[in-house]
Amino acid sequence: MKMKTHTLTIMAMVAALYAAITVSQAAIGFGPIQFRIAESLNLLAFFNPIFAPAVLLGVFVANLFSPYGLVDIIFGTLASLVALLLILATKKLTNNLFIASLWPTIVNALVIPLVFLIYGGDGVTLAAFIPFAQSVAIGQFVVVTLFGYTICRVLMARYPNFITIIKNVDKMPSAEKPAAQIKLEPLSLENARDVYEFEIKNRAYFEKHLASRGDDYYEPEKYNGIIAAIIDEQNSGECFMYVIRDEAGGVAGRVNFTSVQSGDVKTAELGYRIGQESAGKGIATKAVAMAIKLGTEKHKLEGITAGTSTENIASQRVLEKNGFVFVEKANHHMQINGEWVDSLKYARKTEHTK
C-alpha cells in the first residue's frame, strides 16, 4: 500500500528529532553513563507502529556521530530494533505501556556494554560487562520509564485527543479533493439489492472503524426482513434512510436519520458510512450536507445529533465541517474490532423555521 506523503513527512520529522536531540547532547547521549533523552520517543511505537521505523532511522543517524564508530552504528541500532519489536509485541499481547517501557532498558543493558568493551579492546568478560550494563540500565530506565512513561500517562489522562492523533496520524485524511457528483435516493425495495452487495463488499472495511452488525445481518433472508422493517418505519416517519449514488450510479455509501422524535422539537440521530473505494473523495462531507438539507426541508427536523469514536478523526472532521459541535464524551461506549473505545456525541441545530 502506498504510504501518504504526510505520513512519511511525520516519520522523517521524528527521525530528525531523535538524531538532533541526541547529537546536540552528545556529552550525555554517548558513553557508559548516558541519559539519551530521545530514547523516550521509543514509546511512540506503542501507540502507532509507524513510529518504529522512524525512531530506528533516528538512532542510526545519531550513531553515525558516535565516538564509538562502526561498533555503535551496528550494535546500537540493532539494540533499538530489538527493543522496538518487543514494544510492538507487548502492545499486541498485553497492551501494557509500563511493560513496554522496560524493553529499551533491558535490551540496551544487554547489548550496549558490548560496544564499549569491543571498542576498548579489553575483551568481553563478565566482570567488565556488569558495571557497564548497570550504568546503561540506569540511564535507560530514568529516560524511558521514569520520564517517557510518566509523560505518556499524563497525556493519556489530561490530553486524550493528543494521544488519539498520535494513534491515527497515518490515517488522517489529506486535503479533500472536490467531491464527485452524487445523489441521494430513499432506501427502497428497488435498491435494497444494491445496498446488500455494497454492505457485503465493504464489511471488513467497516468493521475496522464501526461496530459490527454481526453475521446474521448478512444472511439474505435476515437482511430482507430487516430492510422490509426499515421501510415500514420509514413510511411511518420513525426513520429516513438514504442511499448515496456516485457519478457512475454505483452505491458509494449510506446516510440515515434514526431515532426520530416528534415532541416539542423534532429531532433525529444522523449516521453515515462511505465505502472503501469512495473514501477520501469528499463524498462524506457532501452527502452529510445534502442529508441535512433534506432533514431540514423535507422532514422538518429542528435538531440533529451524531456520534463517532474518538479514534475516527475523519468522521469528526466531516461533522464539524457541517456545523456540528461537540457535546459530550462517553467512555468505553462502542465496541469496534473487539476493543471497547470511547465515543463522542455531536449536535447541530437546523435552520428550519415552522
C-alpha positions as CSV (number, residue, x, y, z in Angstrom):
1,M,0.0,0.0,0.0
2,K,1.3,3.4,-0.9
3,M,2.2,5.5,2.1
4,K,0.8,9.0,2.3
5,T,3.2,11.9,1.9
6,H,2.2,13.5,5.2
7,T,2.8,10.1,7.0
8,L,6.4,10.0,5.5
9,T,6.9,13.6,6.5
10,I,5.9,12.9,10.1
11,M,8.2,9.8,10.2
12,A,11.1,11.9,8.9
13,M,10.4,14.6,11.5
14,V,10.5,12.1,14.3
15,A,13.8,10.5,13.0
16,A,15.3,14.0,12.7
17,L,14.1,15.0,16.2
18,Y,15.7,11.9,17.7
19,A,19.0,12.5,15.9
20,A,19.1,16.2,16.6
21,I,18.4,15.8,20.4
22,T,21.0,13.0,20.7
23,V,23.8,14.8,18.7
24,S,23.1,18.1,20.4
25,Q,23.5,16.4,23.8
26,A,26.4,14.2,22.9
27,A,28.0,14.6,26.3
28,I,25.2,12.6,27.9
29,G,24.0,10.8,24.7
30,F,27.0,8.6,24.2
31,G,29.2,6.7,26.6
32,P,28.9,4.2,29.5
33,I,26.9,6.7,31.6
34,Q,24.3,8.1,29.3
35,F,20.9,9.7,29.5
36,R,19.8,9.8,25.9
37,I,16.7,11.9,26.2
38,A,15.5,11.0,22.7
39,E,15.1,7.3,23.8
40,S,11.7,8.3,25.3
41,L,10.5,8.5,21.7
42,N,10.6,4.7,21.6
43,L,7.2,4.8,23.3
44,L,5.6,6.4,20.3
45,A,5.7,3.0,18.7
46,F,3.4,1.7,21.4
47,F,0.6,4.0,20.2
48,N,1.3,3.7,16.4
49,P,3.7,1.2,14.7
50,I,4.7,3.7,12.0
51,F,6.9,5.4,14.6
52,A,9.1,2.3,15.0
53,P,11.0,2.7,11.7
54,A,11.1,6.5,12.3
55,V,12.8,6.1,15.7
56,L,15.1,3.4,14.3
57,L,16.2,5.7,11.5
58,G,16.8,8.4,14.1
59,V,19.0,6.0,16.1
60,F,21.0,5.1,13.0
61,V,21.6,8.7,12.0
62,A,22.6,9.7,15.6
63,N,25.0,6.8,15.9
64,L,26.8,8.0,12.7
65,F,28.2,10.7,15.1
66,S,29.1,8.3,17.9
67,P,32.7,8.4,19.1
68,Y,32.5,4.6,19.1
69,G,32.2,4.5,15.3
70,L,31.1,1.5,13.4
71,V,30.6,-0.7,16.5
72,D,28.0,1.7,17.9
73,I,26.3,2.1,14.5
74,I,25.8,-1.7,14.3
75,F,25.2,-2.8,17.8
76,G,23.4,0.4,18.9
77,T,21.0,0.3,16.0
78,L,20.5,-3.4,16.5
79,A,19.6,-2.9,20.1
80,S,17.0,-0.3,19.2
81,L,15.5,-2.6,16.5
82,V,15.0,-5.4,19.1
83,A,13.6,-3.0,21.7
84,L,11.1,-1.6,19.2
85,L,10.0,-5.0,18.1
86,L,9.4,-6.0,21.7
87,I,7.4,-2.8,22.3
88,L,5.2,-3.7,19.3
89,A,4.8,-7.2,20.6
90,T,3.9,-6.0,24.1
91,K,1.2,-3.7,22.6
92,K,-0.3,-6.6,20.7
93,L,-0.1,-9.2,23.5
94,T,-0.7,-7.2,26.7
95,N,-1.4,-3.6,25.8
96,N,0.6,-2.6,28.8
97,L,2.6,0.6,28.4
98,F,4.7,0.1,31.6
99,I,6.0,-3.3,30.4
100,A,6.7,-1.8,27.0
101,S,8.7,1.0,28.6
102,L,11.1,-1.6,30.2
103,W,12.3,-3.1,27.0
104,P,14.7,-0.4,26.0
105,T,16.3,-0.7,29.4
106,I,16.6,-4.5,29.3
107,V,17.8,-4.7,25.7
108,N,20.3,-1.8,25.8
109,A,21.7,-3.1,29.1
110,L,22.5,-6.4,27.4
111,V,23.8,-5.1,24.1
112,I,25.4,-1.6,24.6
113,P,28.1,-2.8,27.0
114,L,29.5,-4.8,24.1
115,V,30.0,-1.6,22.2
116,F,32.3,-0.2,25.0
117,L,34.2,-3.5,25.5
118,I,34.7,-4.2,21.8
119,Y,35.7,-0.6,21.1
120,G,38.1,-0.5,24.1
121,G,39.7,-3.8,23.1
122,D,39.6,-5.1,26.7
123,G,37.7,-8.2,25.8
124,V,34.2,-9.2,26.8
125,T,34.3,-10.7,30.4
126,L,31.5,-10.9,32.9
127,A,33.5,-8.8,35.4
128,A,33.8,-6.0,32.9
129,F,30.3,-6.4,31.4
130,I,28.3,-6.0,34.7
131,P,29.4,-2.4,35.6
132,F,28.6,-1.2,32.0
133,A,25.3,-3.0,32.0
134,Q,24.3,-1.4,35.3
135,S,25.1,2.2,34.2
136,V,23.3,1.8,30.8
137,A,20.3,0.3,32.5
138,I,20.0,3.2,35.0
139,G,20.2,5.8,32.2
140,Q,17.6,4.0,30.1
141,F,15.2,3.4,33.0
142,V,15.4,7.1,34.0
143,V,14.8,8.4,30.5
144,V,12.3,5.9,29.1
145,T,10.3,4.6,32.1
146,L,10.6,7.4,34.7
147,F,10.4,10.2,32.2
148,G,8.8,8.9,29.0
149,Y,6.2,6.6,30.6
150,T,5.2,9.3,33.1
151,I,4.7,11.9,30.3
152,C,2.6,9.4,28.3
153,R,0.4,8.7,31.3
154,V,-0.1,12.4,31.9
155,L,-1.0,12.9,28.2
156,M,-3.4,9.9,28.2
157,A,-5.2,11.3,31.3
158,R,-5.3,15.0,30.6
159,Y,-5.0,15.3,26.8
160,P,-6.6,12.1,25.3
161,N,-7.2,13.8,22.0
162,F,-3.4,14.3,21.6
163,I,-2.9,10.5,22.0
164,T,-5.7,9.9,19.6
165,I,-4.0,12.0,17.0
166,I,-0.7,10.0,17.5
167,K,-2.6,6.7,17.1
168,N,-4.3,7.9,13.9
169,V,-1.6,10.2,12.4
170,D,-1.2,7.9,9.4
171,K,-5.0,7.6,8.9
172,M,-5.8,11.3,9.0
173,P,-7.1,12.3,5.6
174,S,-5.2,14.7,3.3
175,A,-6.9,17.8,2.0
176,E,-10.0,16.6,0.3
177,K,-10.5,16.9,-3.5
178,P,-13.7,18.5,-4.7
179,A,-16.4,15.9,-4.2
180,A,-17.6,13.9,-7.1
181,Q,-21.2,14.4,-8.2
182,I,-23.5,12.3,-6.0
183,K,-27.2,12.0,-5.4
184,L,-29.3,10.6,-2.5
185,E,-32.2,8.3,-3.0
186,P,-34.5,6.9,-0.4
187,L,-33.9,3.3,0.6
188,S,-36.5,1.1,-1.1
189,L,-37.1,-2.5,-2.1
190,E,-35.9,-1.5,-5.6
191,N,-32.4,-0.5,-4.4
192,A,-32.1,-3.0,-1.5
193,R,-30.1,-5.5,-3.5
194,D,-27.5,-2.9,-4.4
195,V,-27.2,-1.9,-0.8
196,Y,-26.8,-5.5,0.2
197,E,-24.0,-6.0,-2.2
198,F,-22.4,-2.8,-1.0
199,E,-22.5,-3.9,2.6
200,I,-21.0,-7.4,1.8
201,K,-18.2,-5.8,-0.2
202,N,-17.3,-3.3,2.5
203,R,-17.9,-5.4,5.6
204,A,-14.3,-5.9,6.6
205,Y,-13.5,-2.3,6.0
206,F,-16.5,-1.0,8.0
207,E,-15.7,-3.3,11.0
208,K,-12.3,-1.7,11.4
209,H,-14.0,1.6,12.1
210,L,-17.6,0.9,13.1
211,A,-19.4,-1.5,15.4
212,S,-20.0,-4.9,13.8
213,R,-23.5,-5.8,12.8
214,G,-23.0,-9.5,13.4
215,D,-23.1,-12.4,11.0
216,D,-26.9,-12.6,11.0
217,Y,-27.3,-9.2,9.3
218,Y,-25.6,-10.5,6.2
219,E,-27.8,-13.6,5.8
220,P,-30.0,-12.9,2.8
221,E,-33.3,-13.8,4.4
222,K,-32.5,-11.9,7.6
223,Y,-31.3,-8.9,5.6
224,N,-34.5,-8.8,3.5
225,G,-36.6,-8.9,6.7
226,I,-34.5,-6.0,8.2
227,I,-35.0,-3.9,5.0
228,A,-38.7,-4.6,5.0
229,A,-39.0,-3.5,8.6
230,I,-36.9,-0.3,8.0
231,I,-39.1,0.6,5.0
232,D,-42.2,0.3,7.2
233,E,-40.6,2.5,9.9
234,Q,-39.6,5.0,7.1
235,N,-43.2,5.1,5.9
236,S,-44.4,5.9,9.4
237,G,-41.7,8.6,9.9
238,E,-39.7,6.7,12.5
239,C,-36.5,6.9,10.4
240,F,-35.3,8.2,7.0
241,M,-32.8,6.1,5.1
242,Y,-30.9,7.3,2.0
243,V,-28.6,5.5,-0.5
244,I,-25.6,7.6,-1.8
245,R,-25.1,7.1,-5.5
246,D,-21.9,8.1,-7.3
247,E,-21.4,9.6,-10.8
248,A,-21.5,6.1,-12.3
249,G,-24.7,5.2,-10.5
250,G,-23.0,2.8,-8.0
251,V,-23.6,2.8,-4.3
252,A,-20.9,4.9,-2.7
253,G,-22.4,4.8,0.8
254,R,-25.4,5.4,3.0
255,V,-26.7,8.3,5.2
256,N,-29.6,7.9,7.6
257,F,-31.7,9.6,10.2
258,T,-32.8,7.3,13.0
259,S,-34.4,7.7,16.4
260,V,-36.8,10.3,15.1
261,Q,-38.5,12.1,18.0
262,S,-41.6,14.3,17.3
263,G,-42.1,16.2,20.5
264,D,-41.9,19.9,21.0
265,V,-38.8,19.8,18.9
266,K,-38.4,17.2,16.1
267,T,-35.0,15.6,16.4
268,A,-33.1,12.7,14.9
269,E,-29.7,11.0,15.0
270,L,-27.6,11.1,11.9
271,G,-25.4,8.2,10.8
272,Y,-23.4,7.5,7.6
273,R,-21.0,5.1,6.1
274,I,-18.9,5.5,2.9
275,G,-17.4,2.5,1.0
276,Q,-13.7,2.0,0.9
277,E,-13.3,2.8,-2.8
278,S,-15.2,6.1,-2.3
279,A,-13.4,7.2,0.9
280,G,-11.2,10.4,0.8
281,K,-13.0,11.9,-2.1
282,G,-15.1,14.4,-0.2
283,I,-18.3,12.3,-0.6
284,A,-19.0,12.0,3.1
285,T,-18.9,15.8,3.7
286,K,-21.2,16.4,0.7
287,A,-23.6,13.6,1.5
288,V,-24.0,14.8,5.1
289,A,-24.6,18.3,3.9
290,M,-27.3,17.1,1.4
291,A,-28.8,14.9,4.1
292,I,-29.1,17.9,6.5
293,K,-30.8,19.9,3.8
294,L,-33.3,17.0,3.3
295,G,-33.7,16.6,7.1
296,T,-34.5,20.3,7.4
297,E,-36.7,21.0,4.4
298,K,-38.4,17.7,3.8
299,H,-38.5,16.0,7.2
300,K,-38.8,19.3,9.2
301,L,-36.0,18.3,11.7
302,E,-35.1,21.0,14.2
303,G,-32.2,19.2,15.9
304,I,-29.8,16.6,14.7
305,T,-27.3,14.6,16.8
306,A,-24.5,12.3,15.6
307,G,-21.9,10.1,17.2
308,T,-18.4,8.8,16.3
309,S,-15.5,7.2,18.1
310,T,-12.6,9.2,19.5
311,E,-10.4,7.2,17.0
312,N,-12.3,8.3,13.9
313,I,-10.7,11.7,13.2
314,A,-12.0,11.8,9.6
315,S,-15.7,11.4,10.8
316,Q,-15.2,14.2,13.4
317,R,-13.9,16.5,10.6
318,V,-17.0,15.7,8.4
319,L,-19.4,16.5,11.3
320,E,-17.6,19.7,12.2
321,K,-17.5,20.9,8.6
322,N,-21.3,20.5,8.5
323,G,-21.9,22.7,11.6
324,F,-22.0,20.0,14.3
325,V,-20.4,20.9,17.7
326,F,-19.0,18.6,20.3
327,V,-21.4,17.9,23.2
328,E,-20.0,15.1,25.4
329,K,-17.7,12.1,25.6
330,A,-18.8,8.6,26.7
331,N,-16.0,6.2,27.9
332,H,-15.9,2.6,26.6
333,H,-19.1,3.2,24.8
334,M,-18.5,1.4,21.5
335,Q,-17.0,-2.0,20.6
336,I,-15.0,-1.8,17.4
337,N,-12.8,-4.6,16.2
338,G,-13.1,-6.4,19.5
339,E,-12.0,-3.4,21.6
340,W,-14.1,-1.0,23.6
341,V,-13.4,2.6,22.6
342,D,-14.7,6.0,23.7
343,S,-17.4,7.8,21.7
344,L,-18.1,11.5,21.0
345,K,-21.5,13.0,20.7
346,Y,-22.1,15.9,18.4
347,A,-25.2,18.1,17.9
348,R,-26.4,20.6,15.3
349,K,-29.4,22.9,15.3
350,T,-31.1,23.2,12.0
351,E,-32.2,26.5,10.4
352,H,-35.8,25.2,9.8
353,T,-38.5,27.6,10.6
354,K,-42.1,26.5,11.0
